[in-house]
Amino acid sequence: MPHRYDWIVVGAGIIGSLTAWRLGQGRARVALVDAGPPGQKASGAAAGILSPSAEALEPGPLADLARASLLRYPDTVAAVVDDAVMDVGYERTGVVQSAWTDDEVAALRARWDWQRDWGVRWLDGAEAERLMPERWPVQAALLAEDEGQVHPPQLVAAAVRAGARRGVGQFFGQPARLLVEGTRAVGVSLPDATLWAEGGVIVAAGAWSGLLLQEVGLQLPVVPIRGQIASFTVDAPWLQRILFHGHTYAVPKRDGRVVIGATEDAVGFDDRVTAAGLARLGRILESLHVPLEALHLERIWAGLRPRSADGLPLLGPWPGLDGLYVATGHFRNGVLLAPITAEVVTDWVLGRKSAVDLAPFDPGRFAKLR
Ligand SMILES: Cc1cc2nc3c(=O)[nH]c(=O)nc-3n(C[C@H](O)[C@H](O)[C@H](O)COP(=O)(O)OP(=O)(O)OC[C@H]3O[C@@H](n4cnc5c(N)ncnc54)[C@H](O)[C@@H]3O)c2cc1C
């Protein structure tokens, strides 16, 4: 039986599931497709931190996009939760970036010069110490009180359920292949069905997005970067805020667990946990001066982040092939960037101008035509 849609979204991670839900709010006929169950890849592995201040090391388009997405979180979560009737663990826990050496203090101060406009506060030694776990050798810190976290697997589950309630057709456990006729992407083929797209196909297949395009002769420079990460139960509450030191972090979860992360390994599509990852997480734990005896390993896992050749997401139509759109390459921040991504995709579909400047994220910067 032929299935006809306006828009087909390939990939039911956080990017695809939130985008399909958002598209489904209008009158468009939308399908969401995934090779496996939704939310089992990078989005299921993420710590769920929502922190433009700790992740954007310099001002620029990515920092602006991240901040715009953070500001959309409360409304997005409220709407998804309303549609899905399930909690997604969204909290404004607050994020602290800590500096332990003179060089780190200088770097933090440079960052504060532009992050203060976001309401980020500078904390000197004594003030910072009050927010830190015992034994943290902190000299100064930045505090972003409006940043926080979400529980990514629950957010994906909620977006999928909310999408279903908005009429989004769902095809899970079926790997998609792009269907191209002439100079147009016309749909996807699944093992059990063919889905036709009258508007277009949106590729949100995370680290696998490049493989999908490769099958039709297009080069999309997105590679997998594995992250290994672990959660611990704790004897006594030990952490109130999300704490960063450099790129390493400790996240207090609502149920009392603490998540520590994460490694960055360029090892292709291998998403296994390794002894080297375990050792690296051990070094992160030691370097974070956490009370090691009071933390009990609960789980260690890994996921593949989609990283583009220049580290910026790819958001927009693919030049030279009508009806093909990409929304991927979110690397370390796909959970944070999901609300703004869903919004800008909806803007293309409705022919609206986006509230953010999308030029830096134009996939055309990499596109090699067939
Ligand atoms: C350890 C770790 C910690 C992280 N922590 C954070 C964090 O704290 N905050 C944050 O913002 N980000 C974090 N990230 C990054 C974030 O997880 C990613 O940027 C985000 O999940 C990417 O979402 P996605 O939907 O693009 O990809 P994915 O979640 O990987 O989803 C892609 C989907 O596409 C499907 N797919 C692939 N090929 C096909 C095909 N041919 N047909 C159909 N479906 C297909 C896959 O099955 C998958 O479900 C972290 C990542 C890792 C690994």
The ligand as a Gaussian input file, in Angstrom:
#p B3LYP/6-31G(d) Opt

LIG

0 1
 C       27.950000      10.503000      26.212000
 C       27.188000      11.641000      25.580000
 C       26.747000      12.690000      26.367000
 C       26.042000      13.751000      25.806000
 N       25.573000      14.737000      26.614000
 C       24.846000      15.752000      26.078000
 C       24.301000      16.745000      26.921000
 O       24.453000      16.697000      28.139000
 N       23.586000      17.771000      26.340000
 C       23.389000      17.837000      24.978000
 O       22.759000      18.790000      24.523000
 N       23.883000      16.880000      24.163000
 C       24.605000      15.851000      24.680000
 N       25.127000      14.888000      23.862000
 C       24.967000      15.038000      22.416000
 C       23.604000      14.574000      21.970000
 O       23.353000      13.311000      22.522000
 C       23.514000      14.526000      20.450000
 O       23.942000      15.733000      19.866000
 C       22.046000      14.288000      20.032000
 O       21.526000      13.195000      20.744000
 C       21.937000      14.029000      18.548000
 O       20.583000      13.706000      18.318000
 P       20.125000      13.103000      16.943000
 O       18.661000      12.927000      17.025000
 O       20.702000      13.902000      15.837000
 O       20.894000      11.674000      16.855000
 P       20.548000      10.261000      17.486000
 O       19.995000      10.369000      18.834000
 O       21.775000       9.416000      17.302000
 O       19.379000       9.730000      16.564000
 C       19.578000       9.384000      15.217000
 C       18.541000       8.327000      14.894000
 O       18.611000       8.033000      13.500000
 C       18.357000       6.658000      13.324000
 N       18.855000       6.213000      12.028000
 C       20.137000       6.143000      11.605000
 N       20.182000       5.693000      10.346000
 C       18.898000       5.472000       9.954000
 C       18.293000       4.994000       8.772000
 N       19.007000       4.641000       7.683000
 N       16.949000       4.878000       8.728000
 C       16.185000       5.225000       9.808000
 N       16.720000       5.682000      10.953000
 C       18.054000       5.809000      11.024000
 C       19.061000       5.996000      14.503000
 O       18.544000       4.704000      14.766000
 C       18.798000       7.002000      15.623000
 O       17.672000       6.664000      16.407000
 C       25.801000      13.779000      24.389000
 C       26.209000      12.697000      23.613000
 C       26.880000      11.635000      24.193000
 C       27.276000      10.475000      23.340000

